Amino acid sequence: MKKERKIKKYNNLSIGWIRITNHGYAFVHINGFQKDVFIPKNKTNRALEGDLVEIKFYMKKGIKMEGEVLKIIKRKTNKFIGILKIHNNYGIVYNTNIHVNILVPIQKLEKCHHNDKVLVQIESWPKKFKNPFGKIVKVFGSYGEYKTEISSLLEEYEISYKFSKKMENEAKVIFSKKVMDIRLRRDMRKVKTFTIDPLNAKDFDDALSIRKLSYDTWEIGVHISDVSHYIKEGSLLDQEAYSRATSIYFVGEVIPMLPKILSNNLCSLQPKKDKLSFSYIFNINRKGKILKNWFGKTIIRSDRKFTYDEVQSIIDKKKGDYYEDIYTLFLLSKILIQNRLKNGALFLERVEVKFHLDKKNNPISLYLEKNNDAHRLIEEFMLLTNQKISEFVSLNLDGGTSKKLYIYRIHDKPDFQKIFLIKKIIEPLGYFLDTKNLKTSINHLLKQIKGKPEQNMIENLILRSMSKAKYSTRNIGHYGLSFIYYTHFTSPIRRYSDIIAHRLLYYYLTKDKNKNEEYKLKTIEFYEKQSHHCSCKERLAIDVEREFLKYMQVKYIRQFVGEEFYGIITGFTNWSVYIDLLLFQTEGMVRLNDIKEDSYVLNSNDYSIIGKKKRKIYHLGDKVKVKLMDANIEKNQIILDWIDDV
């Protein structure tokens, strides 16, 4: 345990990053101290959230450290996104990222309108003024509009939206050449092949082929778009794809990793067209035993594109196009699922919030989409492919480790403190978690809560207790899937990690056959850096997609202001209760002070509140009735009023 630094009574100087609350007071963390230094509201000296500051501090009453900001060493940023409100002779940009609003003189507001969402840059902050002064750098449009919210989010997260002319031209050159190196590929064009995707999908990464070999044996092909054939390492498009690292899927809009002429056309495995693919082809019997594996480059011709709903209908009705083949794949996928679960995999299937949109991309109805058999069919064959490819690279023929360099998708064990917290939270709801047989117990719990009001809340708790899956060259296995070796290979149109996996696999397949092959293996540090970059960009994409989904939920739910709904308590703070509205799977907030039946305070254990007079306790997972009071797009907030428990 590190020793804490000794401090003088007065005039200790140090440097640290400042965190400023919405109320204006702040905290600065200093290395060597367990507790942060408290900075009163009037001592922040024009610092903003995340700035690097120099402070003077002292011990107050021998308990807490208090200080003041002497100077700002480095601003985190001087540009902020907010909503412009125009008054008589000035504008104010209101934003939620910093504790002060920014003033803009009226003469600097040309081409700006009241309620525009804008990017403002701070130009000055005179000592005698409470607010900084700035200028408008970019206008996104009226706040709350679909295009405005997308473009402002992309700006905030520093995500590229359009491709430069140079990149578009490079993509057009690639498209016009359409090099078909058929000679070096296994020709699968005469084998029955199809794609299964969402209704509005255009970037078809994967296709399945099936051929019956005998009464109980089939040849299955999992064909993945051969993106790395077209995107050469180090090219302009490769650099841009690496920079983006992933496509981003908003409600009604996709920000692709590759230009659409490639992602939706040349690389997309469209029906009735010859397409280049990188394939895993295997023989399998009716018991799900894999008899033979083959990995390599192919040329395919998809016979038909199916939607998930069409395939589900064929499975349910046991008739339709390609019924026998689809039903065979479905039965085999069920065996693969059972094998994974027997091996210790977690079976966590999430419900996704989806919207129907009008022509202007306004949400007109909300529906909850669950995984069906068609989704699981595709998922199982993709999981199998990712597993078998990483095993092929990582293991020798005798089963020993090959020590070859590869990019893995790894998932560490969960945080056991969080697991114990879940155990405490669910016990008042009548559920149990056996920490000695955790995976089996979690799967049993997931079965128990299926269809119950508290299902979403408990599933979220389980997800938050899990480590984040990431990319690495250092394999530790995948805890959730219970795979020793696992990679991402099956979505190269939308994930750069998969392009890396393709390049490395092709290198290992051809290095002994073709000494003049253009691809050269890099250092482990090179691929580890790329892996880390892909992981970071993935987290960023998840955050921005989640934030935009919340905006759509708030926008949709506005029409129901004044109506009453049932919800489940999902969280507490010192001043509020968070409630998941069951009908919408959308979280809203009730302020503790607004609960009229009693004065409630947070229990010391942090997962219940208790009334001061009646001593009534509400736990996480309790069902309550609330009234929708406000859906605030400016703050992306849903405000509720507490009616009563159920």
N, C-alpha and C positions, 0 to 999 in steps of 0.2 A: 504494500500500500504506500502510495506516494505521500511524502510529508507536505503539509500545507505551508506555504510561504508565510513568514512572519511579517506583519504589517505595522507601520507606525500609526500613531493616533491620527495624525493629519498628513495631508500633502503627499500621498502615495500616487505615483504616476504610472500609467500603463496604457497599452493599446489593445483594442478588441473590436469585434463586430457588434453592432448595436441592433437590438430587437425592440421595436417601438409598438406599443399596443394602440388600438383604435382610440383609447382615451388620452393618449399623448405621453404617458409615462413610459419608461424604457428599462431595459436590462442589458448589461454588457458582460459577456463571459471572459474571464481572464484565466489563462493557464496557471495552474498551481492552486486554484481555489475551487472548492466544491460548489459554493454558492455564487450566483451571479451578483454583480454590483447593480443596485437599484439607482435609477436616474429619475429624479422628480420631473414633472411636466415642464416646469419653468427652467430646467437646467440642461435641456437637450441641445441647445445652441444651434438650431436649424439643421440638425442631423435628420436623416431619413432612414427608413427601414433598410437594413443590410449594409449601411455605410461602415467603413473602417474608420474608427475614431480614436483620438487620444483623450483619456479621462484623468481627472484627479479624484481620489476617493479616500474614505476614512471609515472607521468603525463607528456605528451609531448605537449607543447604549450597550455596547459590547456584544450585540447579537447579530445585527445585519450591517452589510457594507452599503454605504450610500456615496454617490459621487455626482460629478458634473462633467459635461463634455467641454474640453478645452478647444479642440479643433477637429475638423473633418480632414482626414488624411486622404481618403479615396471614396468617392461616391460609388455606390453599387451601380446606379444608373441615373441619368438625368431626364430620361424619357418615360412617360407614363400614358396609359390608355384610360380614358374616362369619358363621361358624358358632359357635353358643353351646355351650360345654361346661360343665356344672354340676358343681362340686365341693361339699365339705361345707358351707362357709359363704360361698362366692362363685362367680360365674360368670366365665368367660374367653371373650371373643369373638375367635376366630382369623380373621384376614383376610390376603389376599395383596397388598393395596394399600399397606400401610405396614409398617415394620420391627418394630413392637411390637404386642402384643396388648392388648386393652382389658379391664380388670377391672370387673365389675358386682357390687355388694354383693347378697347373697342376698335381702334384703328388697325389692329392686327387680326381682325376677324372677317376680312373679306372672304367671300365665297363660303362662309360658315353659316350654319343655321342653328337655331335653338333646338336642343335635343339631339344634335349630331353626336355620334360616337367618334372621338378624335384621338390622335397621338399628339401629345403636348410635350415640349421640351422646356425644362427650366432654364431661364437665362440669368436671373439674378434673384437674390433674397436679402434685401437690406435689413440691417439689424432691428430697426424700429417696427418692422412689419411682421405680423403673425403668419402671413402666407407668402410663398414664393411667387415670382412673376415668370410667365412663360410665353412661348409662341406656338401656334398650331403648325405641326409638321405634316400631318396627313389627316384627311377626312375620310372616314369609312362609310358614312351614310347615316340615316336615321337609326337611332338605337332600337333594338328589338326586331329589326328586319333581318331576314334569313341571311342574305349576302353580307350585311354589315357585321353580324355576329361571327360568321365564319372568317372573314378577312381580318377582323380585329383579333380574334383568337390566334390565327396563324402568325400575325405580327407579334403578339405577346409572347408566344412560344418560340419565336424565331424559326418558323418552318417555311421552307420554300413552297410557293404555290405554283408559279409558272416555270416552264423551262425556257432557257435563253434561246435565241435564234440559232446560235451555233449548235446547241444540243438538239434542237428540233431538226436541223439540217443533217446532223450526223445520224439521227434516227431514220430520216427519209432515205439516206444513202444505204443504210443497212436494209431497210424495207425493200428498196428497189433492186438490190442484188439478190436477196433471197437464196443464198447459197445452200444447195441441197447436196450434201456429201453422202449420197445414198450408198455408194460403194462400200463405205466403212460401217454401215449400219445394218442392224437386223431388220428385215422388212416385215412389219406386222400389219400391213394395210389390208390384208384379206381376212384378218381375224376380227370377229365381232367386237366392236369397241364403242363405248359411249361415255358421256360426261353426266354428272349429277351435281347440280349447283342451285343456289337461290334463284328466284324468279328473275331478278333484275341484274344478275351477274353478267359481266362481259369479259372479265379476265379469267379464262378457264385454265387453271394451273395443272389440273390432273384429269386423267381419263382411266377407265378400267376396261380391260379386255378379258374375254373368257372363252375357253375352247375345251370341250369335253374330250378327254383322252381315252377313257374307258368307263365302264358302268359306275365306278366309284372314285374316279380321279379326274381332276380338272387342271388345266394350265390357266393361271390367273396372271394378268399383266397389270402392274400399276405404272402408268406412263406419266411422267412429269415433264412439263415444258422445258426444252433444252435452252434456257435463257443464256447460259454461259457460252454457248456456241456463237451467239450474236454479240454479246457484251464482252469485249476483250478487256482484260485487266489493264488498268492504267489509262484507258481511253477517257475522253471527256464525259461520256455517258456513264462509264463505270465509276468515275470520281463523284458524279452527281448522285448516282444510285447509292453509293457508299455513304455520302453525306446525309441523305434522307433515311436510308437503312430500312425503311418500311413504308408501305402505303398506309394512309390514314382514312378510316371509314367513318364519315359523319352520317347522320340521318339524311338520306337523299343526295349525298355528294361524296365522291372519292377524290382524295389527293394522292395520285399514283406515284410510285417510286420510279417508274419508267414512263416515258412519253406514251400517250394513248395509242399512237400508231404501232407501238410494239406491244404494250400491255394488253390492249383490247383487240389487236389484229394479228400481227406477225407471230407473236409468242403464244397467243391464246389458242387453245386446242379446239378450234371451231369445227363443227360437223361438215362432212363432205369436202374437206380440204386436206391435202398432204401436209403433215406437221412433223417437225423434228422433236424428238423427246429423249429423255434419259430414263431408263426403265429398270424396274425390279420385276422379273418374271419368275414364277415358281410353280411347281406342281404340288397339289394338295389333295388329300383324300377326304372322304365324307366325315371322318372323325376329326378333321382339322389338323392332321399331321402333315407337316411340310416335308416333301420327299426330295426336292431338288430346287436349288437357287441359281439364278443367273442375273448379273448386273451388267448393263451396258447401254450404248446409244442405239436408238431405234428410229424408224420412220413409221408413223401411224396415220390412219384415216378414220376419224370418229364417224360412226354411222348415224348417231342421233344424240342430241342434247336433251337431257331430262331435267325437270325441276325436282326438288325434294318432295313436293306435294304429289307430283305425278307418280313418282316411285313409291311413295307411301300408299297411294291409292291402289297400285298394282299389287303391293304386298298384302294389303287388307282384302282386296276383292279376289286375289289369286287368279287374275287374268289381265291381259293387256299386252302391249308391245314388249317383246323380249322377256315375257313373264318367267319362263323356265330359267333363264340366265340370271335374272334379277333375284328370283326366289332362292336360287342356289347360293348366290353371293350373300343374301340375307341370312340364310341358315349357317353359312360358314362364319359370318361376322358374329353371330350369337355364340358360336363355339369360342371364337377369339376373345370375346368379352368374358365368358366364363373362365377361360384359362388365365386371363389377366387378374380377375378377382381372386381366383384360387391362389395366385402368386403373390397376393397382398396389395393389389392396386386399390386406390380410393375411387369410389363411384359417386362423384359429385357433379350433378347435372344442374346447370343454372337456367332459370327462366329469364329470357331477354325481353326488355321493353321495346316494342316496335310501334311505328306510326304509319298510318295512311296519310299522304300529303295531297294538298290541292296543287293547282298549276303554279302557284307562287311559293310552293314548299311550306305552306302553313299546315300544322298538324290538324287533321279533321277527325281522326279517331285513333284510339290507342288500343293495342292488343298485346297479350303476353305470349311469346313464342317459346314452346318447349321442344327439346330434342325428341324426334320421333325415330322410328326404326330406320328410315332412309338416311337421316343424319348419322346414326350410329354405324350404319353399313359403311359409309364413306370414311368416317372417323377411324374405324378399326383397321381398315386396309392402309390408311395413311400412317397410323401408329406402327403397324407391323413393318411397313417400308422403312420408316425412320429408324426403327430398332434394328432391323436386319442389315441395313447399310452400315450402321455404326459398328455392329458386330463383325461384319465382313472386313472392315478396315482394321478393327482393334484386335482381332483374334487370328492366330495362325490356324492352319488346317488341323493341328493336333489339339487345339483348344487353348494353347498358351497365348499370352499377350504378345502382340506384334511390336508394340512400342512405336507404332507409326503415329505421326502427328495428325490430329483431326480436330474439328470443331464439334463440341458436344453441347447438348441442351441438358443442363444439370439442375437438380432440385434437391436442396439440403433438407435435413430433418427439421420438424417444426420447433418453434420456440416453446419449451415445456412450461415456462411461466404462464404463457398465454393459454396453454392447454389446461392448466390447473384453474385459471380464471374462468374458462368456459365451463369446466366441471362445477364450479361454485354457482355460476349464473343459471345453469340449466336444472340444477337440483330442485329449486323451488317450483319449477314447472313440471316436475315428475320424471325427469330424464337422468340417465346415469352415463358416465364415461369411465371405462376401465383403462387406466394409463399404462397398465402392464401389457395389454393386448390392444394397443391404440388403434391400429388400422381397422381391425375387425370390429372394434367398438364404435369407431366413427361411422363405418358403413351401416352398422345396425341402427345407430342413431339417425342417420340420413333416411333409412327406411321408415323409422318410427314417426318422423316429423312430416313425411310426405303428405301434402294436402292440408296440413294443419296451419292455422293462422301464423304461428311463430316460425314456420319453415324458413322464410327468407332471412329473418333475423339470425337464426342459429347457423344457417349456411354461411352468412356473411362473417360471423364470429369464427367459424372453422377456417374460412379462407384467409382471414386476417392473422390467424395463428400460424399459418403455413409460411415457410420461407418463400421468397420470390424466385421463380425459375429464371435462369440466366444462361448465357453462352460462355463457354470456356474451353480452352485446350486441355485443362486439367480435369479429368473425369472423376466424378464422385458418385455417378449414378443418378437416377431420377426417383426420388422418394414417392411422389404421388402415383406414378405409373408402375412403380416397383420393377423398373428396368435397370440392369447393370450398365448397359450401353444404350444411349439414345441421342439422336441428332435431329435437326430440322432440315429436311431435304425436299419436302413436297410442295412448297409454295415459293418458288424462286421469282415469280412475277412480282410478288408483294413483300418479300423478305430478303434482305441482302445476305443474311446468315446462310440461307439455303444456296445462294450462288457460291459462297465460299465452300460449302459442303460438296457442291457439284464439281468445282475445280479440283478439289483435293482427291475426290473419288476417281475422277478421270485420270488424274496424274498417276494414281496407284494402279489403275487398270492398264495404262499404256506405257509406263516408264521402261519396262523391259522389252517392249515390242518396237517402240519408236524412239530412238536415241536423239533424234532431231526435234522432238516435240517442243513447241514454243513455250509451254508453261514450265516455269522453274519454281521449285519449292523454296519458300522463304523461311525465316527463322521462327522459332516458337514465340518469341516476343512480338513479332509482326502480327501473327494470327491471334495472340492473346489480346493485343491492342484492338484489333478489329472486333473480336468477340465482345470486349467491354463496351466498345462504341455501339454495337448492335443492341446490347442489353439496355444501355442508357436511352437510346432512341426509342426502343420498345416501350419503356416506362413513360417517356414523354408522350408518345402516341396514345397510350392508355389514358393518361391524365387529360389530354386535350379532347379526346373522344368522350370521356366521362363528363367533362365540363359542358360540352356542347349538348349532350343528351339531357343534362339538367336544365339547360336553357329551353330545350324543346318541351320538357315536362312542365316547366313553369308556364310557358306560353300556352300550352294545351289546357292546363288546369284552371287558368284564369276564368274560363266560362262558368266554372262551378262555384265561384265565390258566393258565400252565404249558405251553401248547402252543408249537410252533416254527413260524416263518413266514419266508418270503423277503422281503427289503426292498431298497430302493435308498437309498444315502447321499445326503441332500439338503442337509446343512449341518454346520458345525463351529463350536464355540466352544473356548475354552481348556480347558474341563473336560468337554465332552460332544460326542457325535455324534448328529445327527438322521437318522432313518431312516423312509422312507415304506414302510409295509407294503403290499405290492402287492395282496393280496387285498381290503384294505379302503380303499385310497387314504387312509390315516390315518397321521399322523406320530407317531412315538414317539421316545424318547431313551435312549441308552446313555451312562453316565458313563465317561469315559476311564479312570478308576482301576479300573473294574470289568472292563476287558478283560484277561483272564488271560494271553493268548498272548505279550504283551510290554507294555512301558511306552511308551505312545504320547504324542507331543506334537504340537501344532499346527505345521505348516510355516509358515514366514514369509510365504508367499504367500496363506495363509488359505483355500485350497481343497483341502488334503490334510493327512493326518496321517502321521507316520513313527515306526516303532518304534525305541527307543533301542538295543536289542541286535541284532535281526535286520535292522534298516533297511528293513523292509517298508513300502511306501507304499500308503495307501488314498486314492483320489480321490473327488470328488463324482461320482455316477452309478454307482459300483461296486456290484455286487450282493452282498449278505451274508445270512447266516442268523442269525436271532435268536430268543430265547425271550421270550415275554410274561410279565413278572414281576409287574406291578401295573397296574391301571387305576384311578387315583385321582380320584374325582369332586370331592372337596374342592378339589384343586389343578388339576383339568381336565388331568391329565397321564397319559401312557402311558409306563411304565418298562419297558425291554427289557434283556435280557442278551445279550451278544455270544457267538455260537457259533463262527462262522468265516466266511471269505469263500467264495464259490462258484466 
